[in-house]
């Protein structure tokens, strides 16, 4: 009887350990999916919406709110969408950053971002992942490359008077999209799965004991 109980509990904890190992991969896959979707939306905005706005006599810029006929930059578009998603419970945050940012607020701010760009310079198709604590909350931070997908983006950055770099070409690495996701939601799910596994193991143990009895 003790042997049956021990085996049941060990099996439950082994399953929990396996799920814990898969947690980072699960979050990374979700971040990759979000990156693909956000970049597709941003690419459509830069390649289709912006040229059409310019044809119609509009302009784009960071001061689009007080200026009539001016519309947000692609990076601003991503930031405002991110603010909406972050306002939801357990929502993610997405932010475009760059070592060559025109807006200094979009520059590199901490060691994670510096390490991530060192990695992306060597592996632009990869993703840099690290768990961190922000405002007392456990999060996973994932940074993936932002490449020049539209000629309008390249021309805008190269021609800007405050641009620290003016030799960008199409498909060059211009920055990165950082996605921050709360981990505690998934930790709670993992604990819940552990309790279910333990309860299932104990249920099997009781069933076997009943048969033996």
Kinemage of the C-alpha trace (Angstrom):
@kinemage 1
@onewidth
@group {chain A} dominant
@subgroup {mainchain}
@vectorlist {calphas} color= white
{ca unk a 1} P 0.000 0.000 0.000
{ca unk a 2} L 2.762 2.575 0.806
{ca unk a 3} L 4.475 1.620 -2.446
{ca unk a 4} L 1.321 2.269 -4.490
{ca unk a 5} L 0.807 5.635 -2.781
{ca unk a 6} L 4.454 6.650 -3.307
{ca unk a 7} L 4.396 5.716 -6.990
{ca unk a 8} L 1.178 7.679 -7.526
{ca unk a 9} L 2.614 10.822 -5.893
{ca unk a 10} L 5.925 10.508 -7.747
{ca unk a 11} L 4.084 10.203 -11.040
{ca unk a 12} L 2.076 13.354 -10.244
{ca unk a 13} L 5.187 15.382 -9.378
{ca unk a 14} L 7.021 14.099 -12.454
{ca unk a 15} L 4.149 15.324 -14.625
{ca unk a 16} L 4.249 18.694 -12.852
{ca unk a 17} L 8.008 19.000 -13.472
{ca unk a 18} L 7.493 18.228 -17.163
{ca unk a 19} L 4.813 20.924 -17.415
{ca unk a 20} L 7.100 23.430 -15.692
{ca unk a 21} L 9.853 22.762 -18.236
{ca unk a 22} L 7.348 23.311 -21.048
{ca unk a 23} L 6.134 26.616 -19.566
{ca unk a 24} L 8.925 28.732 -21.074
{ca unk a 25} L 8.487 27.115 -24.471
{ca unk a 26} L 4.739 27.769 -24.263
{ca unk a 27} L 5.279 31.458 -23.493
{ca unk a 28} L 7.946 31.781 -26.186
{ca unk a 29} L 5.605 30.303 -28.778
{ca unk a 30} L 2.890 32.748 -27.737
{ca unk a 31} L 5.343 35.654 -28.002
{ca unk a 32} L 6.381 34.475 -31.468
{ca unk a 33} L 2.738 34.399 -32.581
{ca unk a 34} L 2.145 37.888 -31.187
{ca unk a 35} L 5.290 39.154 -32.920
{ca unk a 36} L 4.100 37.777 -36.264
{ca unk a 37} L 0.659 39.363 -35.894
{ca unk a 38} L 1.925 42.758 -34.708
{ca unk a 39} L 4.554 42.969 -37.446
{ca unk a 40} L 1.969 42.029 -40.076
{ca unk a 41} L -0.340 44.815 -38.864
{ca unk a 42} L 2.532 47.291 -38.712
{ca unk a 43} L 3.727 46.280 -42.185
{ca unk a 44} L 0.260 46.834 -43.635
{ca unk a 45} L 0.070 50.229 -41.945
{ca unk a 46} L 3.512 51.254 -43.280
{ca unk a 47} L 3.177 49.799 -46.795
{ca unk a 48} L -0.477 50.516 -47.556
{ca unk a 49} L -2.007 53.037 -45.159
{ca unk a 50} L 0.864 55.535 -44.918
{ca unk a 51} L 1.478 55.910 -48.701
{ca unk a 52} L -2.252 56.328 -49.243
{ca unk a 53} L -2.452 59.008 -46.548
{ca unk a 54} L 0.429 60.897 -48.143
{ca unk a 55} L -1.259 60.678 -51.578
{ca unk a 56} L -4.349 62.253 -50.062
{ca unk a 57} L -2.289 65.137 -48.664
{ca unk a 58} L -1.861 63.896 -45.105
{ca unk a 59} L 1.337 63.674 -43.102
{ca unk a 60} L 2.644 61.397 -40.359
{ca unk a 61} L 4.493 62.367 -37.208
{ca unk a 62} L 4.646 62.071 -33.414
{ca unk a 63} L 2.585 65.255 -32.969
{ca unk a 64} L -0.437 63.846 -34.786
{ca unk a 65} L -2.904 64.628 -31.981
{ca unk a 66} L -2.680 68.449 -32.027
{ca unk a 67} L -1.995 68.772 -35.777
{ca unk a 68} L -4.931 68.412 -38.140
{ca unk a 69} L -4.304 66.049 -41.058
{ca unk a 70} L -1.376 64.309 -39.383
{ca unk a 71} L -1.413 60.612 -38.513
{ca unk a 72} L 0.671 58.455 -36.125
{ca unk a 73} L 3.943 56.818 -37.078
{ca unk a 74} L 3.981 53.008 -37.415
{ca unk a 75} L 5.869 52.718 -34.104
{ca unk a 76} L 3.262 54.924 -32.416
{ca unk a 77} L 0.538 52.729 -33.877
{ca unk a 78} L 2.139 49.666 -32.235
{ca unk a 79} L 2.569 51.485 -28.909
{ca unk a 80} L -1.041 52.604 -28.703
{ca unk a 81} L -2.332 49.135 -29.530
{ca unk a 82} L -0.011 47.785 -26.820
{ca unk a 83} L -1.418 50.209 -24.256
{ca unk a 84} L -4.895 48.864 -24.961
{ca unk a 85} L -3.832 45.221 -24.569
{ca unk a 86} L -1.801 45.973 -21.420
{ca unk a 87} L -4.847 47.535 -19.755
{ca unk a 88} L -6.583 44.156 -19.714
{ca unk a 89} L -5.978 41.694 -16.894
{ca unk a 90} L -2.949 39.515 -17.663
{ca unk a 91} L -2.515 41.397 -20.922
{ca unk a 92} L 0.816 41.580 -22.697
{ca unk a 93} L 2.883 44.673 -23.487
{ca unk a 94} L 4.557 45.208 -26.868
{ca unk a 95} L 7.098 47.950 -27.477
{ca unk a 96} L 9.298 48.847 -30.452
{ca unk a 97} L 12.810 49.843 -29.384
{ca unk a 98} L 16.074 50.482 -31.209
{ca unk a 99} L 19.744 51.292 -30.561
{ca unk a 100} L 19.305 53.985 -33.254
{ca unk a 101} L 15.993 55.414 -32.093
{ca unk a 102} L 15.012 58.917 -33.218
{ca unk a 103} L 12.775 59.190 -30.159
{ca unk a 104} L 15.121 58.782 -27.182
{ca unk a 105} L 12.344 57.169 -25.152
{ca unk a 106} L 12.576 54.234 -27.568
{ca unk a 107} L 16.277 53.684 -26.921
{ca unk a 108} L 17.815 50.849 -24.912
{ca unk a 109} L 17.094 51.234 -21.214
{ca unk a 110} L 18.428 48.183 -19.375
{ca unk a 111} L 20.832 45.254 -19.556
{ca unk a 112} L 18.219 42.894 -20.972
{ca unk a 113} L 17.701 45.099 -24.022
{ca unk a 114} L 21.437 45.576 -24.550
{ca unk a 115} L 22.092 41.834 -24.281
{ca unk a 116} L 19.146 41.126 -26.583
{ca unk a 117} L 20.432 43.424 -29.327
{ca unk a 118} L 23.914 41.941 -29.079
{ca unk a 119} L 22.228 38.606 -29.763
{ca unk a 120} L 20.008 39.913 -32.582
{ca unk a 121} L 22.970 41.466 -34.387
{ca unk a 122} L 24.353 37.938 -34.728
{ca unk a 123} L 21.040 36.056 -35.099
{ca unk a 124} L 18.394 38.436 -36.520
{ca unk a 125} L 15.880 35.628 -37.041
{ca unk a 126} L 16.066 34.383 -33.435
{ca unk a 127} L 14.448 35.515 -30.212
{ca unk a 128} L 16.086 36.548 -26.952
{ca unk a 129} L 14.186 35.301 -23.886
{ca unk a 130} L 14.638 36.024 -20.196
{ca unk a 131} L 12.445 35.963 -17.086
{ca unk a 132} L 12.481 39.134 -15.020
{ca unk a 133} L 10.631 41.003 -12.274
{ca unk a 134} L 8.934 44.292 -13.127
{ca unk a 135} L 7.085 46.240 -10.439
{ca unk a 136} L 7.119 43.168 -8.195
{ca unk a 137} L 5.543 40.929 -10.838
{ca unk a 138} L 7.231 37.977 -12.517
{ca unk a 139} L 7.279 38.414 -16.291
{ca unk a 140} L 8.844 36.866 -19.359
{ca unk a 141} L 10.560 39.276 -21.742
{ca unk a 142} L 11.043 38.298 -25.377
{ca unk a 143} L 12.794 40.492 -27.936
{ca unk a 144} L 12.665 39.744 -31.664
{ca unk a 145} L 13.997 41.668 -34.641
{ca unk a 146} L 12.268 44.569 -36.357
{ca unk a 147} L 13.605 44.724 -39.924
{ca unk a 148} L 13.015 47.430 -42.517
{ca unk a 149} L 10.032 45.963 -44.349
{ca unk a 150} L 8.940 49.100 -46.228
{ca unk a 151} L 10.954 51.631 -48.217
{ca unk a 152} L 8.931 54.443 -46.663
{ca unk a 153} L 10.317 53.501 -43.216
{ca unk a 154} L 13.892 53.471 -44.549
{ca unk a 155} L 13.491 56.835 -46.294
{ca unk a 156} L 11.892 58.410 -43.229
{ca unk a 157} L 14.648 57.309 -40.840
{ca unk a 158} L 17.492 58.161 -43.208
{ca unk a 159} L 16.121 61.633 -43.955
{ca unk a 160} L 15.194 62.573 -40.382
{ca unk a 161} L 17.339 65.385 -39.011
{ca unk a 162} L 17.694 63.737 -35.582
{ca unk a 163} L 18.331 60.191 -36.827
{ca unk a 164} L 21.578 58.802 -35.339
{ca unk a 165} L 21.984 56.530 -38.372
{ca unk a 166} L 21.154 57.352 -42.001
{ca unk a 167} L 22.416 54.385 -43.992
{ca unk a 168} L 19.534 51.949 -43.503
{ca unk a 169} L 18.585 49.731 -46.423
{ca unk a 170} L 15.522 47.583 -47.033
{ca unk a 171} L 15.520 44.445 -44.827
{ca unk a 172} L 18.181 45.864 -42.469
{ca unk a 173} L 17.813 45.360 -38.717
{ca unk a 174} L 16.364 48.659 -37.480
{ca unk a 175} L 15.287 47.679 -33.997
{ca unk a 176} L 13.297 45.091 -32.121
{ca unk a 177} L 9.848 44.303 -30.784
{ca unk a 178} L 9.909 43.523 -27.064
{ca unk a 179} L 6.956 41.558 -25.720
{ca unk a 180} L 6.437 41.352 -21.953
{ca unk a 181} L 4.020 38.735 -20.626
{ca unk a 182} L 3.059 38.097 -16.980
{ca unk a 183} L 4.200 34.689 -15.763
{ca unk a 184} L 2.083 34.436 -12.612
{ca unk a 185} L -1.024 33.561 -14.632
{ca unk a 186} L 0.750 30.531 -16.079
{ca unk a 187} L 2.286 29.620 -12.699
{ca unk a 188} L -1.216 29.478 -11.212
{ca unk a 189} L -2.312 27.244 -14.075
{ca unk a 190} L 0.717 25.018 -13.423
{ca unk a 191} L -0.146 24.745 -9.726
{ca unk a 192} L -3.722 23.917 -10.619
{ca unk a 193} L -2.490 21.175 -12.931
{ca unk a 194} L -0.306 19.838 -10.098
{ca unk a 195} L -3.302 19.664 -7.743
{ca unk a 196} L -5.326 17.873 -10.412
{ca unk a 197} L -2.479 15.406 -10.977
{ca unk a 198} L -2.072 14.751 -7.244
{ca unk a 199} L -5.828 14.347 -6.802
{ca unk a 200} L -5.905 11.946 -9.730
{ca unk a 201} L -3.016 9.953 -8.277
{ca unk a 202} L -4.698 9.763 -4.881
{ca unk a 203} L -7.954 8.741 -6.555
{ca unk a 204} L -6.194 5.895 -8.367
{ca unk a 205} L -4.523 4.893 -5.107
{ca unk a 206} L -7.884 4.795 -3.287
{ca unk a 207} L -9.396 2.792 -6.145
{ca unk a 208} L -6.602 0.203 -6.019
{ca unk a 209} L -6.858 0.001 -2.236
{ca unk a 210} L -10.617 -0.517 -2.513
{ca unk a 211} L -10.107 -3.367 -4.975
{ca unk a 212} L -7.477 -4.922 -2.713
{ca unk a 213} L -9.740 -4.545 0.309
